[in-house]
Every structure is written in structure tokens, then in C-alpha cells.
């Protein structure tokens, strides 16, 4: 923890960006709980829940190829401000969703909101390796993950109570206001980096990046390794658990908030213990531990209180798995391709997350138990572990 505090105190740009993350991410989870609470109250089909969960990721997939080229072409601050503004507006408009007749409007707003959020994230993650290097870059990625997880923990927990007491519209309004606050904080930040204007057009830049991935196969493999974290896209699974197992125990919004916040507590504390231990050789163990944690969660799923405790274990390994695979990709990518490679990485990660989210709804409708679905997701991490071990033996991967 001291290393994180020291890095933030020495790098003002990172500190300000992190503060913006904290506020905007905290607000984001207000609308997340509100959306799923609204869907459950509207008594929508399980496939709709799965589709909405997939939209949270699919938006980032579709815009990723273009966002990477845009990021490499323009100054990041201008992009970040524009994206925060779009998120604020699209979140505010969610207050008008009050019936199943407006589901199409909900889909559009979620798509726009999450595309902007993904674009913002990609822009920031391509900025970090331009201002940091080595262990500082790894720490910055871990700080980002901790902030995300802390906001997730507190945001989900508080949102559960806000939605329960004041309703979904209040949650949407709070979320929108927090994006506005983030906008003005970022507006006053000077991001002191030189941006080399690309002379190529966007489509040529996209093609150049694909050729680069074709030449440097290890970067492509590292993108695929990181995408395995997409099997932790549990939102649809948690919503179905609440609807099927816990409806008579705790109010919908409260149980959603608690389940997500307990897992997020594990996300927060994980890198504090694992950050110094992880390297490219023992990363395979992290994949296996994640698989085992999900299996235990599946076994305890029907017991609400036991499931809460095990959720901490599920989240414990995820943040380090995410941040380390992201950092090692940044470390092994040429600087002139940062924006595009990070965008394609997010495209692979979000694409798999969208597929997993949608298939949770589909598998459940076809007769799979929620426990069985969780075991399938756990098995994917076993595959990821063996794949990681193969990549380390096959290619010369630079250590962080």
C-alpha cells in the first residue's frame, strides 16, 4: 500500500486522473444496480437480462477498432472530456425508462453509455505507459484496478440502499451528477505529453495495427491471455441468482448490491497481497486459483450468506490477474501502437465478456443450472492457465 501512496504523491497527473476515476466509477455503479433492479421489477425474460449484461461489453467491442486509431491521432485530454460529457447525458436519460415498451431506448442508452466508458478507459490505459514505465506502470494499473474495485464495492452497497429507499431514478440522477463533477475536475488538469500527429487516415492506421499484430505474434497471444478475465463477467449470473434463490430473503436491490460489493471487496484486497508475488511464470497459478474459487462459489450458491463470503474469494484473484496481464501487454507493445493495441485488447476482452454474459441467459433458458454455468466459467480459467504456460515457454516475454 505504501508503494501506491508514494507513486500518487510523486505523480500529480496520475493522482488527478485517479481522483476522476474514483468519482466517475463510484457513480457508475449506482446506475448498474438500478438497471438490473428495474429489469427484475419489470419481470423481463432471462434472455433480456443476459442481453443487457452483454450490451455493457458489446458497445466497447464495436467501437474499439476506431477508438484505438483516434487515440493515437489526438490529444487524450480532449477525448476524455468529451467522453465524460456523453456518459453524463446518456445516464441522465435513463430516468425516462419505466416500462417494457421502452426497452429499445434502454438498449440504445446502455450502448452509448458503455461505448463512451470503454473509449474513456482505453484512452486512459494508452496514456499511462506514456507517463510511466516498469513497476510504476504495474502499480498504476493496480491502482486503477483498486479504485475500480473500491468504487464497485462502495457504489454497489450504497446504491442497493439508495435504490431500495428512493428508487431507480434517484440512482440515475446521482450517477449523472457525478460524471459532471468528474468533467470539471479533469478540465483543470494539464496533461503534459507531446502528441505526434499521425499523417495516416484512420483506416490505414487500423490496417497498420493489424499488420503489426500479424508480425509480432506474442502481442496477439498476450491479448488473448488477458481476454480470459472476461469469464468473470458475472452480472447476469448474479441477477439470476437473486431472482431465483434469494427473492424471499433480502430485497432485490439490497441482495444485488451486497453480492457485488462482497466480491468487490476481494477485488480491492487481492493486489495488496498478490502484487509483489506475481510474475510471468507463476501467473498460471493465479488462473488455477481463480478456477477453484469459482467452483467453491458454485457449490455454495444457494446459501445467500455463504455465497457472500465466498464472493470475496472469487474477487481476490481477479484484480491481479487483470492488472498483470494488462501490464505485461503494455510492456511488450511498441509505443507507436499503444492506443490501437490497447483498443484491440479491450475489444477481445469485452467481446468475450459480452459473449459470456449473453450465454449465461441462453444456457439458463435451455435448462442449465446456475451452478453448472459457474462450473463452465471455472473450467475456462483452467484452459487459460495452460495457455499462459504455453506462451511463456514459446515466446520471449518481457517481464514487468
N, C-alpha and C positions, 0 to 999 in steps of 0.2 A: 504493500500500500504506500510506503514511503517513496518508492520509485515513481509512482504515479503522481503524487503530490509535487515531487521535485520537478518532474517534467512539465507539469502545468504551470508551476511558478516561474520556470525559465523560458517558456514559450507562450507569449501573450496571444498570438494568433490561435494556437491550439486551445488555449483557455477560453477565449471568446467563442470559438466555434463549438466547444464542448458545452458551454452555457446555453447556446442556442439549441443544441441537441436536447439538452435536458428539458427545456421548456416545451419545445415542439413535440418531442416524443411523449412527454407526460400527457399533453393534451390529446395526442392521437389515440391513446388507449381509452379515453372517455368515449369517443365515438365507436370504438371497436366493440366494447361491451354493449353499448346502446344498440348497435346494428343487430347483433345476434339476439339480444333480448327482444327487439322489435320483431324479428323473424319468427321467433318461437311464439310470441303472443299472437302473431298473425296466422299461426298454425300452418306454416308452409311445409311443403314436401321436403324430405331429407335431401333430395337431389338439388333443391333450391339452396339449402344451406351449404351443400358441397360446392355448388356453382359460385355462390357469393364468396366463400373462402378462397376458391381458385382465382376469382377476379382480383383479390388482393395481391396476387402474384403475377397473374397473366398480363396485367397492364404494363408491368415493368419489362416483360419479355418482348412485347410488340414494339415498344419504343427504344429498346436497348441498342440495336444496331445504329440508329440515327443519333441517339444521345451521345454515344461514345465519340463519334466524329465531331459533333457540335462542341463537346467538352474540349477536345484537342484544338479547336479552332478559336474559341472565345475565352475571355477572362472569367474565372469561376464566380466572382462576387456577383456579377450581373445576372448570371444564370441562377444562383442561389436565391437571390431576392425575388426574381420573377416566379420561381417555383413555390416559394413560401406564400406569395400572394394568391396563386392558383389554389393551393391547398386550403387557404383561409376561406375563399369564396365557395369552393365545392363542398367544404364541410358545413358551412352555414346553410346551404341549400338543402341539406339532409333533413332539416326541420319540417319540410313540406311532405315527407313520406309518411303516410298514415293509413294506407290500405294496400291490399294486394294488387289493386288496379294500377298502382304507381311503381310496381316492381321494376319495370323497364327504366324508369327515371332513376331509381335506386342503383341499378346496374351501371348506368352511364356515370353517375356521380362517383361511385366507388372506383370505376375505371379511371376517371380523370384524376381523382384524389390520389390513388395509389401510383399512377403513372408519374405524377409530379413528385411524389415521395421517393419513388425509386430513382428518378432522374436526379433529385437532390442528393440522395445517398451516393450514387455513382460519381457525381461531381465532386463531392467531398472526399470520397475514398481515392480518387485520382489526384486530388490536391495534396493529400497527406505525404505521399512519397516525394513530392517536390519540395517540401519544407522539413522533412525528417528522413532519417536513414537508420538502418541496423536495428539494434534493440530499442531505440527511441521510437521507431516506426511500429515495432511489435507492441510496445507499451501503449502507443497512441491508438492502435486498433483495439487493444484490450480495454482501454478507457472508453472508447466508443461502445464496445460491447457491454461494459458495466453500466454505462449511462442508459443504454437501451434497456438493459435488464432491470435496472433500478426504476426507471420510468414505467416499465411494464409492470413491475411488482406493485409500486405505489399507485400508479394510474389505474390498474385493473381493480385493486382493492377499493380505492376511493370511489371509482366510477360505479362499482357494484352498489355502494350505498347511495350515491347521488341518483342513479337511475331508479333505485328502489323507492327513494323518498320523493324525488322531484320529477322523475320521468325522463324519457329519452331525449326530448327536445332540449332540456337544460344541459344535458351532456354535450349535445352537438354545439350549442352556443358557447359553452366553456372552451371546447376544443378550438373553435373558430377564433375566439379572442386570444388564445394562447399563440396561435400562428401569427396574429397581428403583432403581438408583443415581440415574438422572435424576429419578425421582419425589421422592426425598428432597432433592435439590438445589433443585428447583423449589418444594418445600414451604416452604423457608425464605425465599423471595423475596416481598417486598411489592410488588405491582403497584398503584401509586398512581394510579388513574384513577377518575373518577366514572362510574357506570353508571346511566343513566336507564332505570328500569324501564318496559318497554313495556306499555301497557294493553291493546293488541290481543291477540287469541289468535293462535296460530301460523299457522293457515290464512289469517287476514286479513292477517297480516304478509307471508306468501308472495304473496298476491294483490296487495298494495300494491307489492311489489318488481317484479312483472311489469308492472304499470301504469306504474311508473317507467321501466322499460326501453323500454316502448312509446312513452313521451313523449320520452325522451332517446335517440334512435337512435344517437348517436355512441358511447355506452357499450356498446350492444349490438354495434356493429361492432368496438369495441376488445376485447370478449370473444372474438369470432370470430377476430380477428387473433392474439391470444395462443394460441388453441387450435391454431393451425398447428404450434406447437412439439411438439404431440403426435405428429407424424410422426417424432420422434426416439425413439419407443418401440421400441428395438432389441433388447430382451431375448430375445424369441422368435427373432429373426433370428440373434443371436449363438449361442444354444443350438443351432440347426440348423446353423450354420457349424461349430461344434465337433464335432457329431455326424457331419457329412458330410465335412469337409475335413481336420480336424486330429486325428482319433482316433488315428492311428498316429504322431503327432509328439510330443504332450505329453498328460499325464494330463488327463482331463475337467475336474476341479475346478481344476487349475492353468491350463489354457487359458481357461476361463471367467473366472477371476479376473484373468488378465493382460489379456485383451481389454477387459474393463470398466474395469480400472484405468488402462490407457493412454488410453482415451477420456476417462476422468475427469480425468486429468492435464491434458488440453486444456481441460476444463471449468473447472479451477481457474485456469489462467493466462490464459484468454481475457479476463475482465473487467478484469484488471490492465492490459492493453494497450488494450482497446476501450472501457472505462468512460467515459473523458473525451471520446472521439471521437464517441460515438453521440448522435444526436438524431432527432427525428421524421421529418426529411427524408431522412437517409441510412440510415434503418432498412431501406429497400428493398434496399440493397447487402448488408446482413447476410443477408437471405433468399437472395439470389443466391449469395453466398459459401458458405452452408450447403449449397445445392443442389450446387454444384460439388465441395465436399468429399465429399459422399456418393457422387457419381458416381465420383470417383477411388477411393474405398473399394471400390465395386462392382467396378471393373476389377482391383484388387489383392487381391480377396477370397480367392482360392485359395492365395495365398502367405502362410503364417501370419506370418512375421516382417515382411514388408512391410505386411501388414494391421495389425499392431500399431502401426507408425509412423504410418500414415495415420489410424488411430483417433484420434490426438492432434488431427489437423487437423479431423476430424469434430466433436470436442467443443469445439474452440477458439471457435467462433462461437455455440454453443448457449446457454451461460450468460448472455451479454449479451443475446441475443435474448429469452430467457425473462425476465430481470430487468427489462429496459427496458419490454417490453410490459406487464408486471405493474405497474410503477411508473406508467406513463402512464395505465393504467386507474384506479389508486387516485387519481391526481391529478385525474381528470375525473369522479369519483363523489362525490355528496353524502354527507356524513359519516353521516347517519342511516341510510344504506343500505349502509354498508361491509360488514357481515357478510354480508348477503344477496347483494350483488353479487359479492363475493369467492367466496362459495359457488357461485353460478351460473357464475362464470368457471371455477372448478375443475371444475364439472360438465361444461362444454363441453370443457375441456382433457382431463380424464380420460376422458370419453366417447369422444373421438376417439382417444386413446391405446389404450383398450380395443378399439375397432374395428380399429385398425391392427394391434395385437398378434394379435387373433384371425384377421384376414385374412391375415397372414403365413403362419400354419399352413394355412389353407384354400387360398391360392394355391399354396403349395408342393405340397400334395396333388393339386392339379389339373394340375400339370405345369410351373408357373413355376419358373425357376431362381432361386436366391438372389440372383444378380447382377441379374436382371430385376426382382425385388421391390425391391431397393435403388434402382434407377433410377426406379421408380414413386414411391417416397418422396421422391427428389430432385426430381422434377417437381412434387410438391405444394408445395415451397418456392418454386419459380418462380411458381406461381399466387399463393401468399401474398405475394410481393413486389409483384406487380401490384395485388393487392387493397389492400395497405398504401398504395401510391402513390395509389390512387383515394380512399381515406378521407382522406388528408391534404389533397387538393385539394377534397374535397366538404364537409368539416366543419371547424369551428373547434376544433382540438385543442389544449388547453393543454400547453405544453412543461413538462418536469420542472424 
